[in-house]
Amino acid sequence: MSQLFTFVLDFDGGTYLTQESGTLEEAREKWLLTGLQNLESLSTAARKELMDSFAEDEATLVNNVRNVWCLSGLANGRLAMLHIVKTDRDSFQNPKSKI
């Protein structure tokens, strides 16, 4: 069964959120192809550097929390932190509803 993952990228003062489905590895591969498109300020070469950095690093399970992994990468000498969170599809709330 396909799972949903939320990708939280912190880079250069911005936080970028995207979601992909599949297994953890499938979702990560999809994100590597599309998730960095939000970083419009990065040159193509820097975007590739960051993508390669994330592709080479193994996702590490974060201690003391469930279903959260972390990766780090560099682009132009700047650190990027990526957190991957397994997301419960059934907990979706209507955007118009109050939390």
N, CA, C and O atoms as a Tinker XYZ file with bonds, in Angstrom:
   396  protein
     1  N      0.836000   -1.178000    0.000000    73     2
     2  CA     0.000000    0.000000    0.000000    64     1     3
     3  C      0.884000    1.246000    0.000000    63     2     4     5
     4  O      1.889000    1.308000    0.708000    81     3
     5  N      0.503000    2.212000   -0.786000    73     3     6
     6  CA     1.250000    3.457000   -0.895000    64     5     7
     7  C      1.098000    4.286000    0.382000    63     6     8     9
     8  O      0.005000    4.405000    0.937000    81     7
     9  N      2.195000    4.845000    0.826000    73     7    10
    10  CA     2.198000    5.682000    2.023000    64     9    11
    11  C      2.446000    7.129000    1.592000    63    10    12    13
    12  O      2.932000    7.383000    0.490000    81    11
    13  N      2.113000    8.057000    2.462000    73    11    14
    14  CA     2.313000    9.472000    2.191000    64    13    15
    15  C      3.437000    9.993000    3.078000    63    14    16    17
    16  O      3.479000    9.704000    4.274000    81    15
    17  N      4.346000   10.761000    2.486000    73    15    18
    18  CA     5.457000   11.351000    3.217000    64    17    19
    19  C      5.486000   12.850000    2.978000    63    18    20    21
    20  O      5.289000   13.312000    1.855000    81    19
    21  N      5.732000   13.603000    4.038000    73    19    22
    22  CA     5.884000   15.043000    3.951000    64    21    23
    23  C      7.364000   15.365000    4.043000    63    22    24    25
    24  O      8.055000   14.896000    4.948000    81    23
    25  N      7.849000   16.167000    3.101000    73    23    26
    26  CA     9.250000   16.559000    3.036000    64    25    27
    27  C      9.356000   18.015000    3.491000    63    26    28    29
    28  O      8.696000   18.897000    2.941000    81    27
    29  N     10.190000   18.252000    4.498000    73    27    30
    30  CA    10.383000   19.585000    5.057000    64    29    31
    31  C     11.850000   19.955000    4.832000    63    30    32    33
    32  O     12.744000   19.417000    5.485000    81    31
    33  N     12.081000   20.869000    3.912000    73    31    34
    34  CA    13.437000   21.294000    3.575000    64    33    35
    35  C     13.696000   22.676000    4.160000    63    34    36    37
    36  O     12.977000   23.630000    3.864000    81    35
    37  N     14.728000   22.776000    4.991000    73    35    38
    38  CA    15.179000   24.063000    5.526000    64    37    39
    39  C     16.478000   24.416000    4.825000    63    38    40    41
    40  O     17.473000   23.698000    4.915000    81    39
    41  N     16.442000   25.557000    4.115000    73    39    42
    42  CA    17.622000   25.950000    3.345000    64    41    43
    43  C     17.646000   27.452000    3.123000    63    42    44    45
    44  O     16.666000   28.044000    2.672000    81    43
    45  N     18.760000   28.047000    3.440000    73    43    46
    46  CA    19.032000   29.448000    3.116000    64    45    47
    47  C     17.924000   30.388000    3.607000    63    46    48    49
    48  O     17.519000   31.311000    2.901000    81    47
    49  N     17.443000   30.138000    4.826000    73    47    50
    50  CA    16.442000   31.007000    5.425000    64    49    51
    51  C     15.007000   30.695000    5.057000    63    50    52    53
    52  O     14.093000   31.384000    5.510000    81    51
    53  N     14.787000   29.670000    4.244000    73    51    54
    54  CA    13.424000   29.307000    3.849000    64    53    55
    55  C     13.084000   27.884000    4.256000    63    54    56    57
    56  O     13.966000   27.045000    4.438000    81    55
    57  N     11.799000   27.630000    4.394000    73    55    58
    58  CA    11.298000   26.285000    4.677000    64    57    59
    59  C     10.351000   25.913000    3.547000    63    58    60    61
    60  O      9.426000   26.661000    3.232000    81    59
    61  N     10.584000   24.755000    2.938000    73    59    62
    62  CA     9.842000   24.323000    1.763000    64    61    63
    63  C      9.188000   22.979000    2.058000    63    62    64    65
    64  O      9.860000   22.040000    2.483000    81    63
    65  N      7.879000   22.885000    1.833000    73    63    66
    66  CA     7.112000   21.673000    2.131000    64    65    67
    67  C      6.552000   21.071000    0.853000    63    66    68    69
    68  O      6.004000   21.778000    0.007000    81    67
    69  N      6.694000   19.771000    0.724000    73    67    70
    70  CA     6.073000   19.032000   -0.370000    64    69    71
    71  C      5.679000   17.658000    0.154000    63    70    72    73
    72  O      6.156000   17.225000    1.203000    81    71
    73  N      4.809000   16.979000   -0.577000    73    71    74
    74  CA     4.407000   15.619000   -0.210000    64    73    75
    75  C      4.541000   14.705000   -1.412000    63    74    76    77
    76  O      4.283000   15.095000   -2.551000    81    75
    77  N      4.950000   13.484000   -1.130000    73    75    78
    78  CA     5.074000   12.439000   -2.149000    64    77    79
    79  C      4.554000   11.140000   -1.561000    63    78    80    81
    80  O      4.525000   10.969000   -0.342000    81    79
    81  N      4.143000   10.224000   -2.431000    73    79    82
    82  CA     3.623000    8.936000   -1.962000    64    81    83
    83  C      4.473000    7.795000   -2.502000    63    82    84    85
    84  O      5.262000    7.965000   -3.431000    81    83
    85  N      4.290000    6.625000   -1.892000    73    83    86
    86  CA     5.029000    5.423000   -2.244000    64    85    87
    87  C      5.676000    4.864000   -0.996000    63    86    88    89
    88  O      5.279000    5.202000    0.119000    81    87
    89  N      6.671000    4.009000   -1.174000    73    87    90
    90  CA     7.490000    3.589000   -0.041000    64    89    91
    91  C      8.402000    4.764000    0.301000    63    90    92    93
    92  O      8.441000    5.749000   -0.436000    81    91
    93  N      9.124000    4.671000    1.395000    73    91    94
    94  CA    10.039000    5.746000    1.766000    64    93    95
    95  C     11.024000    6.034000    0.631000    63    94    96    97
    96  O     11.242000    7.191000    0.274000    81    95
    97  N     11.613000    4.989000    0.071000    73    95    98
    98  CA    12.592000    5.178000   -1.005000    64    97    99
    99  C     11.937000    5.723000   -2.284000    63    98   100   101
   100  O     12.505000    6.590000   -2.948000    81    99
   101  N     10.760000    5.221000   -2.624000    73    99   102
   102  CA    10.061000    5.731000   -3.815000    64   101   103
   103  C      9.712000    7.203000   -3.664000    63   102   104   105
   104  O      9.895000    7.993000   -4.591000    81   103
   105  N      9.207000    7.565000   -2.491000    73   103   106
   106  CA     8.840000    8.963000   -2.245000    64   105   107
   107  C     10.083000    9.852000   -2.281000    63   106   108   109
   108  O     10.047000   10.963000   -2.809000    81   107
   109  N     11.163000    9.359000   -1.725000    73   107   110
   110  CA    12.414000   10.128000   -1.753000    64   109   111
   111  C     12.899000   10.333000   -3.187000    63   110   112   113
   112  O     13.335000   11.428000   -3.543000    81   111
   113  N     12.828000    9.298000   -4.003000    73   111   114
   114  CA    13.239000    9.417000   -5.403000    64   113   115
   115  C     12.367000   10.431000   -6.155000    63   114   116   117
   116  O     12.873000   11.227000   -6.946000    81   115
   117  N     11.065000   10.394000   -5.904000    73   115   118
   118  CA    10.164000   11.372000   -6.528000    64   117   119
   119  C     10.521000   12.778000   -6.084000    63   118   120   121
   120  O     10.556000   13.706000   -6.893000    81   119
   121  N     10.789000   12.933000   -4.774000    73   119   122
   122  CA    11.128000   14.247000   -4.256000    64   121   123
   123  C     12.420000   14.773000   -4.865000    63   122   124   125
   124  O     12.531000   15.960000   -5.173000    81   123
   125  N     13.401000   13.880000   -5.037000    73   123   126
   126  CA    14.664000   14.296000   -5.634000    64   125   127
   127  C     14.453000   14.856000   -7.043000    63   126   128   129
   128  O     15.186000   15.746000   -7.474000    81   127
   129  N     13.461000   14.339000   -7.753000    73   127   130
   130  CA    13.191000   14.812000   -9.113000    64   129   131
   131  C     12.384000   16.099000   -9.151000    63   130   132   133
   132  O     12.527000   16.892000  -10.082000    81   131
   133  N     11.532000   16.319000   -8.142000    73   131   134
   134  CA    10.625000   17.469000   -8.205000    64   133   135
   135  C     10.724000   18.436000   -7.027000    63   134   136   137
   136  O     10.385000   19.610000   -7.175000    81   135
   137  N     11.175000   17.977000   -5.876000    73   135   138
   138  CA    11.118000   18.779000   -4.658000    64   137   139
   139  C     12.004000   20.003000   -4.647000    63   138   140   141
   140  O     11.721000   20.967000   -3.935000    81   139
   141  N     13.068000   19.980000   -5.421000    73   139   142
   142  CA    13.980000   21.113000   -5.421000    64   141   143
   143  C     13.568000   22.210000   -6.401000    63   142   144   145
   144  O     14.238000   23.238000   -6.502000    81   143
   145  N     12.479000   21.994000   -7.113000    73   143   146
   146  CA    12.014000   22.999000   -8.066000    64   145   147
   147  C     11.579000   24.277000   -7.374000    63   146   148   149
   148  O     11.564000   25.341000   -7.993000    81   147
   149  N     11.220000   24.188000   -6.088000    73   147   150
   150  CA    10.788000   25.367000   -5.332000    64   149   151
   151  C     11.938000   26.321000   -5.033000    63   150   152   153
   152  O     11.709000   27.476000   -4.674000    81   151
   153  N     13.154000   25.855000   -5.176000    73   151   154
   154  CA    14.320000   26.679000   -4.854000    64   153   155
   155  C     14.740000   27.489000   -6.079000    63   154   156   157
   156  O     15.791000   27.242000   -6.671000    81   155
   157  N     13.926000   28.434000   -6.440000    73   155   158
   158  CA    14.151000   29.219000   -7.655000    64   157   159
   159  C     15.422000   30.057000   -7.586000    63   158   160   161
   160  O     15.989000   30.403000   -8.623000    81   159
   161  N     15.880000   30.387000   -6.375000    73   159   162
   162  CA    17.070000   31.218000   -6.230000    64   161   163
   163  C     18.360000   30.448000   -6.523000    63   162   164   165
   164  O     19.417000   31.054000   -6.698000    81   163
   165  N     18.277000   29.126000   -6.579000    73   163   166
   166  CA    19.462000   28.316000   -6.845000    64   165   167
   167  C     19.717000   28.178000   -8.338000    63   166   168   169
   168  O     18.790000   28.004000   -9.129000    81   167
   169  N     20.973000   28.257000   -8.703000    73   167   170
   170  CA    21.336000   27.989000  -10.087000    64   169   171
   171  C     21.117000   26.503000  -10.378000    63   170   172   173
   172  O     20.967000   25.699000   -9.458000    81   171
   173  N     21.101000   26.157000  -11.630000    73   171   174
   174  CA    20.932000   24.752000  -12.015000    64   173   175
   175  C     22.064000   23.908000  -11.438000    63   174   176   177
   176  O     21.827000   22.793000  -10.973000    81   175
   177  N     23.286000   24.427000  -11.461000    73   175   178
   178  CA    24.438000   23.685000  -10.941000    64   177   179
   179  C     24.324000   23.476000   -9.433000    63   178   180   181
   180  O     24.618000   22.390000   -8.935000    81   179
   181  N     23.902000   24.499000   -8.710000    73   179   182
   182  CA    23.751000   24.380000   -7.250000    64   181   183
   183  C     22.616000   23.430000   -6.908000    63   182   184   185
   184  O     22.718000   22.665000   -5.949000    81   183
   185  N     21.527000   23.467000   -7.684000    73   183   186
   186  CA    20.405000   22.556000   -7.454000    64   185   187
   187  C     20.859000   21.106000   -7.654000    63   186   188   189
   188  O     20.483000   20.217000   -6.889000    81   187
   189  N     21.672000   20.880000   -8.692000    73   187   190
   190  CA    22.191000   19.530000   -8.949000    64   189   191
   191  C     23.126000   19.104000   -7.820000    63   190   192   193
   192  O     23.096000   17.948000   -7.397000    81   191
   193  N     23.955000   20.023000   -7.330000    73   191   194
   194  CA    24.851000   19.717000   -6.214000    64   193   195
   195  C     24.054000   19.275000   -4.986000    63   194   196   197
   196  O     24.415000   18.304000   -4.321000    81   195
   197  N     22.984000   19.985000   -4.696000    73   195   198
   198  CA    22.146000   19.641000   -3.554000    64   197   199
   199  C     21.434000   18.314000   -3.781000    63   198   200   201
   200  O     21.371000   17.483000   -2.874000    81   199
   201  N     20.901000   18.105000   -4.975000    73   199   202
   202  CA    20.219000   16.852000   -5.301000    64   201   203
   203  C     21.184000   15.672000   -5.160000    63   202   204   205
   204  O     20.826000   14.646000   -4.582000    81   203
   205  N     22.399000   15.813000   -5.683000    73   203   206
   206  CA    23.394000   14.742000   -5.578000    64   205   207
   207  C     23.757000   14.472000   -4.122000    63   206   208   209
   208  O     23.940000   13.322000   -3.720000    81   207
   209  N     23.859000   15.527000   -3.347000    73   207   210
   210  CA    24.188000   15.396000   -1.931000    64   209   211
   211  C     23.106000   14.605000   -1.190000    63   210   212   213
   212  O     23.416000   13.727000   -0.384000    81   211
   213  N     21.840000   14.917000   -1.464000    73   211   214
   214  CA    20.735000   14.190000   -0.832000    64   213   215
   215  C     20.642000   12.759000   -1.354000    63   214   216   217
   216  O     20.263000   11.859000   -0.604000    81   215
   217  N     20.974000   12.534000   -2.602000    73   215   218
   218  CA    20.902000   11.192000   -3.182000    64   217   219
   219  C     21.969000   10.283000   -2.574000    63   218   220   221
   220  O     21.751000    9.080000   -2.427000    81   219
   221  N     23.116000   10.852000   -2.221000    73   219   222
   222  CA    24.219000   10.061000   -1.677000    64   221   223
   223  C     24.061000    9.775000   -0.188000    63   222   224   225
   224  O     24.558000    8.763000    0.306000    81   223
   225  N     23.376000   10.654000    0.524000    73   223   226
   226  CA    23.218000   10.511000    1.978000    64   225   227
   227  C     22.090000    9.531000    2.276000    63   226   228   229
   228  O     21.075000    9.510000    1.579000    81   227
   229  N     22.270000    8.733000    3.297000    73   227   230
   230  CA    21.217000    7.798000    3.703000    64   229   231
   231  C     20.325000    8.468000    4.742000    63   230   232   233
   232  O     20.811000    9.114000    5.670000    81   231
   233  N     19.032000    8.310000    4.576000    73   231   234
   234  CA    18.088000    8.880000    5.540000    64   233   235
   235  C     18.297000    8.219000    6.894000    63   234   236   237
   236  O     18.329000    6.993000    7.002000    81   235
   237  N     18.438000    9.044000    7.922000    73   235   238
   238  CA    18.673000    8.570000    9.285000    64   237   239
   239  C     17.413000    8.761000   10.110000    63   238   240   241
   240  O     16.851000    9.856000   10.145000    81   239
   241  N     16.969000    7.707000   10.771000    73   239   242
   242  CA    15.809000    7.796000   11.647000    64   241   243
   243  C     16.143000    8.719000   12.809000    63   242   244   245
   244  O     17.176000    8.554000   13.457000    81   243
   245  N     15.277000    9.689000   13.075000    73   243   246
   246  CA    15.501000   10.648000   14.153000    64   245   247
   247  C     15.167000    9.978000   15.488000    63   246   248   249
   248  O     14.128000    9.331000   15.624000    81   247
   249  N     16.050000   10.137000   16.460000    73   247   250
   250  CA    15.859000    9.529000   17.782000    64   249   251
   251  C     14.654000   10.114000   18.505000    63   250   252   253
   252  O     14.342000   11.297000   18.369000    81   251
   253  N     13.989000    9.269000   19.269000    73   251   254
   254  CA    12.917000    9.654000   20.190000    64   253   255
   255  C     11.647000   10.180000   19.529000    63   254   256   257
   256  O     10.793000   10.746000   20.211000    81   255
   257  N     11.506000   10.009000   18.239000    73   255   258
   258  CA    10.249000   10.329000   17.557000    64   257   259
   259  C      9.941000    9.202000   16.579000    63   258   260   261
   260  O     10.834000    8.453000   16.182000    81   259
   261  N      8.697000    9.088000   16.200000    73   259   262
   262  CA     8.283000    8.031000   15.275000    64   261   263
   263  C      8.173000    8.574000   13.856000    63   262   264   265
   264  O      7.729000    9.701000   13.637000    81   263
   265  N      8.584000    7.757000   12.905000    73   263   266
   266  CA     8.337000    8.016000   11.492000    64   265   267
   267  C      8.910000    9.334000   10.988000    63   266   268   269
   268  O      8.291000   10.002000   10.160000    81   267
   269  N     10.089000    9.714000   11.482000    73   267   270
   270  CA    10.763000   10.926000   11.018000    64   269   271
   271  C     12.215000   10.581000   10.696000    63   270   272   273
   272  O     12.921000    9.987000   11.511000    81   271
   273  N     12.646000   10.963000    9.496000    73   271   274
   274  CA    14.008000   10.736000    9.049000    64   273   275
   275  C     14.639000   12.081000    8.712000    63   274   276   277
   276  O     13.937000   13.062000    8.465000    81   275
   277  N     15.969000   12.119000    8.702000    73   275   278
   278  CA    16.685000   13.359000    8.437000    64   277   279
   279  C     17.819000   13.099000    7.455000    63   278   280   281
   280  O     18.455000   12.046000    7.481000    81   279
   281  N     18.057000   14.075000    6.591000    73   279   282
   282  CA    19.188000   14.074000    5.662000    64   281   283
   283  C     19.783000   15.472000    5.668000    63   282   284   285
   284  O     19.101000   16.440000    6.005000    81   283
   285  N     21.039000   15.579000    5.301000    73   283   286
   286  CA    21.633000   16.901000    5.140000    64   285   287
   287  C     22.378000   16.948000    3.814000    63   286   288   289
   288  O     22.790000   15.923000    3.271000    81   287
   289  N     22.538000   18.153000    3.313000    73   287   290
   290  CA    23.242000   18.340000    2.056000    64   289   291
   291  C     23.832000   19.729000    1.987000    63   290   292   293
   292  O     23.547000   20.585000    2.825000    81   291
   293  N     24.660000   19.943000    0.975000    73   291   294
   294  CA    25.288000   21.240000    0.769000    64   293   295
   295  C     25.051000   21.725000   -0.651000    63   294   296   297
   296  O     25.014000   20.934000   -1.593000    81   295
   297  N     24.890000   23.034000   -0.792000    73   295   298
   298  CA    24.840000   23.688000   -2.100000    64   297   299
   299  C     25.516000   25.035000   -1.945000    63   298   300   301
   300  O     25.126000   25.841000   -1.101000    81   299
   301  N     26.514000   25.273000   -2.748000    73   299   302
   302  CA    27.290000   26.517000   -2.657000    64   301   303
   303  C     27.833000   26.734000   -1.244000    63   302   304   305
   304  O     27.932000   27.869000   -0.778000    81   303
   305  N     28.186000   25.629000   -0.560000    73   303   306
   306  CA    28.734000   25.721000    0.777000    64   305   307
   307  C     27.714000   26.020000    1.867000    63   306   308   309
   308  O     28.085000   26.253000    3.017000    81   307
   309  N     26.424000   26.014000    1.512000    73   307   310
   310  CA    25.360000   26.286000    2.484000    64   309   311
   311  C     24.663000   24.983000    2.852000    63   310   312   313
   312  O     24.375000   24.150000    1.993000    81   311
   313  N     24.398000   24.825000    4.148000    73   311   314
   314  CA    23.783000   23.607000    4.666000    64   313   315
   315  C     22.289000   23.577000    4.374000    63   314   316   317
   316  O     21.597000   24.585000    4.515000    81   315
   317  N     21.807000   22.427000    3.971000    73   315   318
   318  CA    20.374000   22.181000    3.786000    64   317   319
   319  C     19.993000   20.983000    4.646000    63   318   320   321
   320  O     20.673000   19.957000    4.625000    81   319
   321  N     18.914000   21.112000    5.395000    73   319   322
   322  CA    18.412000   20.015000    6.228000    64   321   323
   323  C     17.066000   19.574000    5.672000    63   322   324   325
   324  O     16.178000   20.394000    5.439000    81   323
   325  N     16.928000   18.282000    5.464000    73   323   326
   326  CA    15.693000   17.707000    4.959000    64   325   327
   327  C     15.154000   16.726000    5.983000    63   326   328   329
   328  O     15.848000   15.792000    6.386000    81   327
   329  N     13.913000   16.938000    6.403000    73   327   330
   330  CA    13.218000   15.988000    7.269000    64   329   331
   331  C     12.103000   15.349000    6.453000    63   330   332   333
   332  O     11.391000   16.020000    5.706000    81   331
   333  N     11.971000   14.050000    6.613000    73   331   334
   334  CA    10.926000   13.279000    5.940000    64   333   335
   335  C     10.024000   12.719000    7.026000    63   334   336   337
   336  O     10.489000   12.037000    7.939000    81   335
   337  N      8.735000   13.009000    6.925000    73   335   338
   338  CA     7.781000   12.598000    7.950000    64   337   339
   339  C      6.724000   11.706000    7.313000    63   338   340   341
   340  O      6.032000   12.120000    6.382000    81   339
   341  N      6.601000   10.481000    7.817000    73   339   342
   342  CA     5.520000    9.610000    7.361000    64   341   343
   343  C      4.216000   10.216000    7.863000    63   342   344   345
   344  O      4.043000   10.446000    9.060000    81   343
   345  N      3.306000   10.470000    6.936000    73   343   346
   346  CA     2.108000   11.242000    7.225000    64   345   347
   347  C      0.874000   10.358000    7.136000    63   346   348   349
   348  O      0.748000    9.545000    6.221000    81   347
   349  N     -0.027000   10.520000    8.082000    73   347   350
   350  CA    -1.267000    9.751000    8.119000    64   349   351
   351  C     -2.272000   10.363000    7.150000    63   350   352   353
   352  O     -2.747000   11.479000    7.359000    81   351
   353  N     -2.594000    9.626000    6.089000    73   351   354
   354  CA    -3.559000   10.128000    5.097000    64   353   355
   355  C     -4.929000   10.387000    5.717000    63   354   356   357
   356  O     -5.648000   11.286000    5.280000    81   355
   357  N     -5.293000    9.608000    6.727000    73   355   358
   358  CA    -6.626000    9.709000    7.310000    64   357   359
   359  C     -6.795000   10.910000    8.224000    63   358   360   361
   360  O     -7.912000   11.215000    8.641000    81   359
   361  N     -5.701000   11.601000    8.543000    73   359   362
   362  CA    -5.826000   12.736000    9.459000    64   361   363
   363  C     -6.047000   14.050000    8.723000    63   362   364   365
   364  O     -6.039000   15.115000    9.340000    81   363
   365  N     -6.243000   13.985000    7.411000    73   363   366
   366  CA    -6.469000   15.192000    6.618000    64   365   367
   367  C     -7.698000   15.928000    7.111000    63   366   368   369
   368  O     -8.751000   15.335000    7.346000    81   367
   369  N     -7.541000   17.228000    7.262000    73   367   370
   370  CA    -8.676000   18.047000    7.638000    64   369   371
   371  C     -8.989000   19.002000    6.498000    63   370   372   373
   372  O     -8.104000   19.430000    5.758000    81   371
   373  N    -10.248000   19.317000    6.377000    73   371   374
   374  CA   -10.664000   20.293000    5.394000    64   373   375
   375  C     -9.986000   21.628000    5.710000    63   374   376   377
   376  O    -10.038000   22.080000    6.854000    81   375
   377  N     -9.347000   22.273000    4.716000    73   375   378
   378  CA    -8.663000   23.523000    4.990000    64   377   379
   379  C     -9.577000   24.604000    5.575000    63   378   380   381
   380  O     -9.083000   25.551000    6.188000    81   379
   381  N    -10.886000   24.485000    5.403000    73   379   382
   382  CA   -11.817000   25.476000    5.941000    64   381   383
   383  C    -12.218000   25.169000    7.374000    63   382   384   385
   384  O    -12.842000   25.996000    8.039000    81   383
   385  N    -11.860000   23.974000    7.854000    73   383   386
   386  CA   -12.254000   23.619000    9.221000    64   385   387
   387  C    -11.304000   24.239000   10.225000    63   386   388   389
   388  O    -10.147000   24.515000    9.908000    81   387
   389  N    -11.788000   24.456000   11.432000    73   387   390
   390  CA   -10.948000   24.999000   12.496000    64   389   391
   391  C    -10.211000   23.860000   13.171000    63   390   392   393
   392  O    -10.752000   22.768000   13.344000    81   391
   393  N     -8.989000   24.122000   13.544000    73   391   394
   394  CA    -8.162000   23.095000   14.199000    64   393   395
   395  C     -8.494000   23.031000   15.660000    63   394   396
   396  O     -7.911000   22.231000   16.392000    81   395
